[in-house]
Amino acid sequence: AGLLLSAALPQSRLVVLDGCGHMPQMERPDDSAAAIRMFAAMSQ
């Protein structure tokens, strides 16, 4: 679903965390935080 939505929204950016389920902030906290920081930096 994420790939389809990302393809439909040209300005979107999809980040896939390998080996991660529905709780990325708990399963991969460092990678999740890095993705959020990247998003925030692009939004300024």
FENKA-V827293 format. One record per pair of residues at least 4 apart in sequence whose ideal C-beta (glycine too) atoms are under 7 Angstrom apart, sorted by the first residue. I is the first residue (numbers start at 0). GAP is how many residues later the second one is. If there is no record, write none. Layout:
i->I gap->GAP
i->I gap->GAP
This chain:
i->0 gap->4
i->1 gap->4
i->1 gap->12
i->2 gap->4
i->2 gap->11
i->3 gap->4
i->4 gap->4
i->5 gap->6
i->5 gap->8
i->14 gap->20
i->16 gap->7
i->16 gap->11
i->16 gap->14
i->16 gap->15
i->19 gap->4
i->19 gap->7
i->19 gap->8
i->20 gap->6
i->22 gap->4
i->23 gap->4
i->23 gap->8
i->24 gap->4
i->24 gap->7
i->27 gap->4
i->28 gap->4
i->29 gap->4
i->30 gap->4
i->31 gap->4
i->32 gap->4
i->33 gap->4
i->34 gap->4
i->35 gap->4
i->36 gap->4
i->37 gap->4
i->38 gap->4
